């Protein structure tokens, strides 16, 4: 990660927003939910080349001083969900005391898995906190695009992938037909 630029960055280790007067500081602990703030945050990230989502998670973890572990749901969880005919969330962010966890459904395609991990990393970088007080509620799950934190995390994933692709860090294959409408919805987040 490149050093934070004090006058530009909204990352947790920064102090001010772009265009703010030198004496105006941003609350470095408040969740980031506005699209322009997410876009600025993504612009300040140094992406690995070639792009690797696990390397990005590791770099973000080192920069924040709290590791991020990325792992598939355990096999027994997937098996129990299948037996109960219950759909698992594609991904899950589980904040911890010393390590944050990002879990994903191992049955996802590599492209979808990368997007899900980026979405969950968006929750980490944007300082989103779970709403529940109970330990079982201490996770963030994708629910709806009408929720500010979910929209911000989705914007983060889309913008990081877009930057990585523009730099040639991702395969330049066309979008599969079944995902074109989804990509169109993400693009609308920019408007």
C-alpha positions in Angstrom: 0.0 0.0 0.0 1.3 3.4 -0.8 1.6 5.9 2.1 -1.7 7.8 2.8 -1.9 11.2 1.4 -3.3 13.3 4.3 -5.2 15.8 2.2 -6.9 13.2 0.0 -7.5 9.9 1.6 -10.5 8.7 3.6 -8.7 5.5 4.6 -8.7 5.0 8.4 -5.1 6.2 8.7 -5.9 9.5 6.9 -7.0 12.8 8.3 -8.8 14.9 5.7 -11.0 14.7 2.6 -10.0 16.0 -0.8 -10.9 19.7 -1.0 -11.3 20.1 2.8 -9.6 23.0 4.4 -6.4 22.0 6.4 -8.2 22.3 9.7 -11.3 20.2 8.7 -10.8 16.6 9.8 -12.9 13.6 8.9 -14.1 11.2 11.6 -11.7 8.4 10.9 -14.0 5.9 12.7 -17.3 6.6 11.0 -18.5 4.1 8.3 -18.0 5.2 4.7 -21.2 4.8 2.8 -21.3 7.6 0.2 -20.3 6.6 -3.4 -17.9 9.5 -3.8 -16.1 8.6 -0.6 -15.9 4.9 -1.6 -14.5 6.0 -5.1 -11.9 8.2 -3.4 -10.9 5.4 -1.1 -10.5 2.9 -4.0 -8.5 5.5 -5.9 -6.0 5.6 -3.0 -5.5 1.8 -2.9 -2.4 0.4 -4.4 -3.6 -2.7 -6.2 -1.2 -5.6 -6.7 -0.1 -6.3 -10.3 -1.1 -8.8 -11.5 -4.2 -8.4 -9.5 -4.7 -10.9 -6.7 -7.6 -10.4 -4.3 -5.8 -12.4 -1.5 -2.7 -10.2 -1.8 -5.0 -7.1 -1.6 -6.6 -8.5 1.5 -3.2 -9.2 3.1 -1.9 -5.7 2.2 -5.0 -4.0 3.7 -4.7 -6.2 6.8 -1.1 -5.2 7.3 -1.8 -1.5 6.7 -4.6 -1.5 9.3 -2.6 -3.6 11.8 -5.3 -6.4 11.9 -5.0 -9.4 9.7 -7.7 -10.5 7.3 -8.2 -14.2 6.8 -10.0 -15.2 3.6 -11.4 -18.7 3.6 -14.2 -20.8 2.2 -17.1 -21.9 4.5 -16.1 -25.2 6.2 -17.2 -28.3 4.3 -19.5 -29.4 7.1 -21.4 -26.0 7.0 -21.9 -26.4 3.2 -23.0 -30.0 3.6 -25.5 -29.1 6.4 -26.9 -26.2 4.3 -27.3 -28.6 1.3 -29.1 -31.2 3.5 -31.4 -28.6 4.9 -31.9 -27.1 1.5 -30.8 -23.7 2.9 -29.0 -21.2 0.7 -25.7 -19.9 2.2 -24.9 -16.2 1.7 -22.3 -15.9 -1.1 -20.0 -14.2 1.4 -19.7 -13.2 5.0 -17.6 -10.6 6.9 -16.9 -11.6 10.5 -15.1 -9.0 12.5 -12.8 -10.4 15.2 -10.7 -9.1 18.0 -7.3 -9.9 16.5 -8.3 -11.1 13.0 -11.2 -10.3 10.7 -12.6 -13.1 8.7 -14.0 -13.1 5.1 -15.8 -16.3 4.3 -17.2 -17.3 0.8 -19.1 -20.2 -0.7 -16.6 -22.5 -2.2 -19.0 -23.5 -4.9 -18.8 -20.1 -6.6 -17.0 -19.6 -9.9 -13.5 -18.0 -9.5 -14.9 -14.7 -10.9 -17.9 -14.6 -8.6 -15.7 -15.6 -5.6 -13.3 -12.7 -6.3 -16.2 -10.3 -6.5 -17.7 -11.6 -3.2 -14.4 -11.3 -1.5 -14.0 -7.8 -2.8 -17.5 -6.9 -1.5 -16.7 -8.3 1.9 -13.3 -6.5 1.9 -15.3 -3.3 1.1 -17.1 -3.7 4.4 -13.7 -3.9 6.2 -12.1 -0.9 4.4 -15.3 1.2 4.7 -15.4 0.5 8.4 -18.8 -1.1 8.4 -20.0 -2.7 11.7 -22.6 -5.3 12.2 -25.9 -4.0 13.6 -26.6 -6.9 16.0 -25.4 -7.1 19.5 -25.6 -10.9 19.8 -22.6 -12.9 18.8 -24.6 -14.7 16.2 -25.5 -11.3 14.7 -21.8 -10.2 14.7 -21.5 -10.6 11.0 -22.4 -8.6 7.9 -24.5 -10.4 5.3 -25.5 -9.1 1.9 -29.2 -8.4 2.2 -30.3 -5.8 -0.2 -28.9 -3.0 -2.4 -31.1 -0.5 -0.6 -28.9 -0.6 2.5 -26.2 2.1 2.5 -23.5 -0.2 3.7 -24.3 -2.9 1.2 -24.3 -0.3 -1.6 -21.0 1.0 -0.5 -19.5 -2.5 -0.3 -20.8 -3.4 -3.7 -19.5 -0.1 -5.1 -16.1 -0.9 -3.6 -16.0 -4.3 -5.2 -17.1 -3.0 -8.6 -14.6 -0.1 -8.5 -11.6 -2.2 -7.5 -12.4 -4.8 -10.2 -12.8 -2.0 -12.7 -9.4 -0.5 -11.8 -7.7 -3.8 -11.8 -9.2 -4.6 -15.2 -8.3 -1.2 -16.7 -4.7 -1.8 -15.7 -4.6 -5.2 -17.3 -4.5 -6.9 -13.9 -7.5 -9.1 -14.6 -8.3 -11.3 -17.6 -9.8 -9.3 -20.4 -12.4 -11.8 -21.2 -15.9 -10.5 -22.0 -18.6 -10.7 -19.4 -20.6 -13.9 -19.5 -24.1 -13.3 -20.9 -25.8 -14.3 -17.6 -23.9 -11.6 -15.7 -24.4 -8.7 -18.2 -27.5 -7.4 -16.5 -25.8 -7.6 -13.1 -22.8 -5.6 -14.4 -25.3 -3.0 -15.8 -26.8 -2.6 -12.3 -23.3 -2.0 -10.8 -22.5 0.5 -13.5 -25.7 2.4 -12.5 -24.1 2.9 -9.0 -21.7 5.3 -10.6 -24.6 7.7 -11.7 
